[in-house]
Amino acid sequence: MLEGLYVAHSDLITYTADDVHCLVTANKVEGKVGIATGGGSGHLPLFLGYVGKGMLDGCSVGDVFQSPSAEQMLAVTKAIDSGAGVLYIYGNYNGDIFNFDMAAEMADFEENIKVLSVVAGDDVASAAPSAPGEKSTRRGVAGIFFVYKCAGAAASKMKTLEEVKRIAEKAAANIRTMGVALSSCVVPRVGRPGFSIGEDDMEIGMGIHGEPGIRHGKLESADKITDEMLEKIVADLPYADGDEVDVLVNGLGATTLDEQYIVTRRISQYLTGKNIKVHRFYVGEYATALEMAGISLSLFKLDDELKELMEQPACTPFFKQL
């Protein structure tokens, strides 16, 4: 898979340290803050698909649903550093946290590269909201795309490492996501589904590795499922009358665009009824779980600063915005 990506997108990405798992931009900008991410495979286009112009600069790629090593993360860090430091942005999973923290320490002690980190956790189904000052226990899922976009735009404006981190944290704090699964997925080396769902059943709040959701029940209409997820998302932040959002409608791997746009229609109706304005819809596969059937919804609450960053151009193998 990685070899195919390098062949197809040689104008945007390459790899370093003679390791195809250490993916980096082919268009390094001197003096710019480098932004790195990483995580297990099986989630295309997450994580590596957002390395390119205007977004990320590198990604360490693990095996299916497994964290990449600290050494691979360090190799990416060294390759993308151009003197302004490196920001790590990754999802809230123990293996990733452990290895990214180790890589950051090695970058500091061995390479004299300053590294800061932002851990994204946008899945409202995975845990209760954290209290102010407490570490979040929520999983990072598809909404991390918005963090990549805002941080990447800030770095492209040649902002400092501390400022890029501030913007990434601000973005992460304003994203909420929830998903529904209609089927399981098969990890290739295991060879069997990770869990079972009946043909007429669904799991509300399922995680992207098959983590249990918050409700298992019979299949319901797209409108009803969408309303249920949005109720929980909107109540979690919450929103005020007239707030503006970007919306991500994300297919989990085996959900057709036809179905995604049915959901998009209902989201528009729901938010209009709440007087929440939509700045832009993003519809498609942004963070999958192999061949899992299902969908996730993300709302990103905007202010003037975040909106301006979301409007900036970007060009990566899986995301292009003029």
C-alpha positions as CSV (number, residue, x, y, z in Angstrom):
1,M,0.0,0.0,0.0
2,L,2.7,2.5,1.0
3,E,4.8,1.7,-2.1
4,G,1.7,2.4,-4.3
5,L,1.1,5.7,-2.5
6,Y,4.7,6.9,-3.2
7,V,4.4,5.9,-6.9
8,A,1.0,7.7,-7.3
9,H,1.9,10.8,-5.3
10,S,5.6,11.4,-5.8
11,D,5.0,15.1,-6.3
12,L,3.8,15.4,-2.7
13,I,5.3,12.7,-0.5
14,T,8.4,10.6,-0.1
15,Y,10.0,8.7,2.8
16,T,13.1,8.9,4.9
17,A,15.6,6.7,6.8
18,D,15.2,4.0,4.1
19,D,11.9,3.1,5.7
20,V,8.6,3.4,3.8
21,H,6.8,3.7,7.2
22,C,8.5,7.1,7.7
23,L,6.5,9.3,5.3
24,V,7.4,12.9,4.8
25,T,6.6,15.8,2.5
26,A,8.4,16.1,-0.8
27,N,8.2,19.9,-0.5
28,K,10.0,20.9,2.7
29,V,9.9,24.6,3.5
30,E,12.9,26.0,5.3
31,G,12.2,28.0,8.5
32,K,8.7,26.6,8.9
33,V,7.3,24.7,11.9
34,G,7.2,21.0,11.0
35,I,4.0,19.1,11.8
36,A,4.0,15.4,12.3
37,T,1.4,12.8,13.0
38,G,1.2,9.0,13.1
39,G,-0.8,6.0,14.0
40,G,-1.8,2.6,12.8
41,S,-2.8,1.6,9.3
42,G,-6.3,0.7,8.3
43,H,-7.7,4.2,8.6
44,L,-7.0,5.7,5.2
45,P,-6.8,8.6,4.5
46,L,-6.0,9.0,8.2
47,F,-3.2,9.6,9.1
48,L,-0.7,9.8,6.3
49,G,-3.2,11.1,3.7
50,Y,-2.9,14.6,5.0
51,V,0.9,15.1,4.5
52,G,1.4,17.7,1.8
53,K,1.2,21.4,1.1
54,G,-0.7,23.5,3.7
55,M,-1.2,20.6,6.2
56,L,1.2,18.1,7.6
57,D,4.9,17.5,7.0
58,G,5.3,13.9,8.1
59,C,3.7,10.8,9.4
60,S,5.0,7.6,11.0
61,V,3.0,4.7,9.8
62,G,2.3,1.7,12.0
63,D,0.9,-1.8,11.0
64,V,-2.8,-2.3,11.0
65,F,-4.3,-0.8,14.1
66,Q,-0.8,-0.7,15.7
67,S,1.3,2.3,16.8
68,P,4.5,3.1,14.9
69,S,7.7,2.9,16.8
70,A,9.4,5.8,18.6
71,E,12.4,5.3,16.3
72,Q,10.2,5.8,13.2
73,M,8.6,8.9,14.8
74,L,12.1,10.2,15.5
75,A,13.2,9.6,11.9
76,V,10.2,11.6,10.6
77,T,10.9,14.4,13.1
78,K,14.5,14.7,12.0
79,A,13.5,14.8,8.3
80,I,10.9,17.5,8.7
81,D,12.7,19.8,11.1
82,S,13.9,23.0,9.5
83,G,15.0,25.0,12.5
84,A,11.6,26.2,13.8
85,G,10.7,23.1,15.8
86,V,8.2,20.3,15.3
87,L,4.6,19.9,16.6
88,Y,3.2,16.4,17.1
89,I,-0.6,16.0,16.6
90,Y,-2.0,12.6,17.2
91,G,-5.0,10.7,18.6
92,N,-5.6,9.8,22.2
93,Y,-4.4,6.2,22.3
94,N,-2.0,4.8,24.8
95,G,0.5,3.3,22.4
96,D,0.7,6.5,20.3
97,I,1.1,8.6,23.5
98,F,3.9,6.4,24.8
99,N,5.9,6.3,21.6
100,F,5.4,9.9,20.6
101,D,6.5,11.0,24.1
102,M,9.6,8.9,23.8
103,A,10.3,10.2,20.3
104,A,10.0,13.8,21.6
105,E,12.5,13.1,24.4
106,M,15.0,11.6,21.9
107,A,14.5,14.5,19.5
108,D,15.4,16.9,22.4
109,F,18.3,15.0,23.9
110,E,19.9,13.5,20.8
111,E,19.1,16.0,18.0
112,N,18.4,19.3,19.9
113,I,15.0,19.6,18.1
114,K,12.3,21.3,20.1
115,V,9.1,19.2,20.0
116,L,5.6,20.1,21.4
117,S,2.6,17.9,21.3
118,V,-1.2,18.2,21.0
119,V,-3.3,15.1,21.7
120,A,-6.8,15.1,20.0
121,G,-9.8,13.5,21.6
122,D,-13.1,14.3,19.9
123,D,-15.2,11.2,20.3
124,V,-18.1,12.1,22.6
125,A,-19.2,8.5,22.9
126,S,-15.9,7.3,24.5
127,A,-15.9,9.2,27.8
128,A,-17.5,12.0,29.7
129,P,-16.1,15.5,29.2
130,S,-12.9,16.1,31.1
131,A,-13.0,18.8,33.8
132,P,-10.9,21.9,33.3
133,G,-7.2,21.1,33.7
134,E,-7.8,17.4,33.6
135,K,-6.4,15.1,30.9
136,S,-9.0,14.0,28.4
137,T,-9.8,10.3,28.1
138,R,-11.7,10.6,24.9
139,R,-10.6,8.8,21.8
140,G,-9.2,10.8,18.8
141,V,-11.3,10.0,15.7
142,A,-12.1,11.7,12.4
143,G,-12.4,15.2,13.8
144,I,-8.6,15.4,14.0
145,F,-8.7,16.3,10.3
146,F,-9.8,19.8,11.4
147,V,-6.8,20.1,13.8
148,Y,-4.5,19.1,10.9
149,K,-6.0,21.7,8.7
150,C,-5.9,24.7,11.1
151,A,-2.4,23.8,12.4
152,G,-1.1,23.3,8.9
153,A,-2.5,26.6,7.7
154,A,-0.9,28.4,10.7
155,A,2.5,26.8,10.1
156,S,2.2,27.8,6.4
157,K,1.9,31.4,7.6
158,M,5.3,30.9,9.3
159,K,3.9,31.2,12.8
160,T,6.0,30.1,15.7
161,L,5.9,26.6,17.2
162,E,4.1,27.9,20.3
163,E,1.5,29.7,18.2
164,V,0.9,26.7,16.0
165,K,0.4,24.6,19.1
166,R,-2.0,27.2,20.6
167,I,-4.1,27.1,17.4
168,A,-4.1,23.3,17.3
169,E,-5.2,23.1,20.9
170,K,-7.9,25.6,20.3
171,A,-9.2,23.7,17.3
172,A,-9.1,20.4,19.2
173,A,-11.2,21.9,22.0
174,N,-14.0,22.9,19.6
175,I,-14.5,19.6,17.8
176,R,-17.0,16.9,18.7
177,T,-17.5,13.6,16.9
178,M,-19.8,10.6,17.1
179,G,-20.2,7.5,14.9
180,V,-22.5,4.6,14.2
181,A,-21.3,1.2,12.9
182,L,-23.5,-1.2,10.9
183,S,-20.8,-3.9,10.5
184,S,-17.4,-5.1,11.8
185,C,-14.1,-5.1,10.0
186,V,-11.5,-7.9,9.6
187,V,-7.9,-7.2,10.6
188,P,-5.9,-9.1,7.9
189,R,-3.5,-10.9,10.3
190,V,-6.4,-12.0,12.5
191,G,-8.6,-13.1,9.6
192,R,-12.0,-12.8,11.3
193,P,-14.3,-9.9,12.3
194,G,-13.4,-8.2,15.5
195,F,-17.0,-8.2,16.8
196,S,-20.4,-9.2,15.5
197,I,-23.4,-7.1,14.5
198,G,-26.6,-8.6,13.1
199,E,-27.7,-7.6,9.6
200,D,-30.5,-5.5,11.0
201,D,-28.6,-4.1,14.0
202,M,-26.4,-1.1,14.6
203,E,-24.0,0.2,17.3
204,I,-24.2,3.9,18.2
205,G,-20.8,5.3,19.3
206,M,-18.6,2.5,18.0
207,G,-14.9,3.3,17.9
208,I,-12.7,3.1,14.8
209,H,-11.0,-0.1,16.1
210,G,-14.2,-1.8,17.1
211,E,-14.4,-0.3,20.6
212,P,-17.9,-0.7,22.1
213,G,-20.4,2.0,21.6
214,I,-23.0,3.5,24.0
215,R,-26.1,1.8,22.5
216,H,-26.7,-1.4,20.5
217,G,-30.1,-1.7,18.8
218,K,-32.1,-2.4,15.7
219,L,-31.3,-0.6,12.5
220,E,-33.1,2.8,12.2
221,S,-33.6,5.4,9.5
222,A,-30.7,7.7,8.5
223,D,-32.7,10.7,9.7
224,K,-33.3,9.2,13.2
225,I,-29.7,8.0,13.7
226,T,-28.4,11.4,12.5
227,D,-30.7,13.3,15.0
228,E,-29.6,11.0,17.8
229,M,-25.9,11.6,17.2
230,L,-26.3,15.4,16.7
231,E,-28.3,15.7,19.9
232,K,-25.3,14.3,21.9
233,I,-22.7,16.3,19.9
234,V,-24.5,19.7,20.2
235,A,-25.3,19.2,23.9
236,D,-21.7,18.3,24.7
237,L,-20.0,21.7,23.8
238,P,-22.7,23.3,23.8
239,Y,-23.7,25.8,21.1
240,A,-25.3,29.3,21.2
241,D,-27.9,30.7,18.8
242,G,-26.1,31.8,15.6
243,D,-22.9,29.8,16.1
244,E,-21.1,28.7,12.9
245,V,-19.6,25.3,12.2
246,D,-17.7,23.2,9.7
247,V,-19.3,19.8,9.3
248,L,-17.5,16.5,8.5
249,V,-19.6,13.6,7.2
250,N,-17.2,10.7,7.2
251,G,-17.7,7.2,5.7
252,L,-16.0,4.4,7.8
253,G,-15.0,2.4,4.8
254,A,-18.0,0.6,3.2
255,T,-20.6,3.4,3.2
256,T,-21.6,4.8,-0.1
257,L,-21.5,8.4,-1.0
258,D,-25.2,8.2,-1.7
259,E,-25.8,7.3,2.0
260,Q,-23.4,10.0,3.2
261,Y,-25.3,12.7,1.3
262,I,-28.6,11.5,2.7
263,V,-27.1,12.1,6.1
264,T,-25.7,15.5,5.0
265,R,-29.2,16.6,4.0
266,R,-30.5,15.7,7.5
267,I,-27.6,17.5,9.2
268,S,-28.5,20.7,7.3
269,Q,-32.1,20.4,8.3
270,Y,-31.3,19.8,12.0
271,L,-28.7,22.6,12.3
272,T,-31.0,25.0,10.5
273,G,-33.6,24.2,13.2
274,K,-31.1,25.0,15.9
275,N,-30.0,28.2,14.1
276,I,-26.4,26.9,13.8
277,K,-24.9,28.1,10.6
278,V,-22.8,25.8,8.4
279,H,-19.7,27.4,6.9
280,R,-18.7,24.3,4.9
281,F,-19.5,20.6,4.6
282,Y,-16.8,18.0,4.1
283,V,-18.3,14.8,2.8
284,G,-16.4,11.5,2.0
285,E,-13.9,9.1,3.6
286,Y,-11.6,11.0,6.0
287,A,-11.0,8.4,8.6
288,T,-12.0,4.8,8.0
289,A,-11.8,1.4,9.8
290,L,-10.9,-0.9,7.0
291,E,-14.2,-2.2,5.4
292,M,-16.5,-1.2,8.3
293,A,-19.9,0.0,7.3
294,G,-20.9,3.1,9.1
295,I,-20.5,6.8,9.4
296,S,-19.3,9.4,11.8
297,L,-20.3,13.1,12.2
298,S,-18.1,15.9,13.4
299,L,-19.0,19.5,14.2
300,F,-16.2,22.1,14.4
301,K,-17.3,25.2,16.2
302,L,-15.7,28.2,14.5
303,D,-14.6,31.7,15.3
304,D,-13.0,34.3,13.0
305,E,-9.5,32.9,13.5
306,L,-10.4,29.3,13.0
307,K,-12.6,30.0,10.0
308,E,-9.9,31.9,8.2
309,L,-7.4,29.1,8.7
310,M,-10.0,26.5,7.4
311,E,-10.3,28.6,4.2
312,Q,-6.6,28.4,3.4
313,P,-5.5,26.3,0.4
314,A,-4.1,22.8,0.9
315,C,-2.9,20.0,-1.4
316,T,-2.3,16.5,-0.1
317,P,-2.8,13.0,-1.7
318,F,-6.3,12.8,-0.2
319,F,-7.4,16.4,0.4
320,K,-7.3,19.4,-1.9
321,Q,-8.7,22.8,-1.3
322,L,-8.0,25.8,-3.6
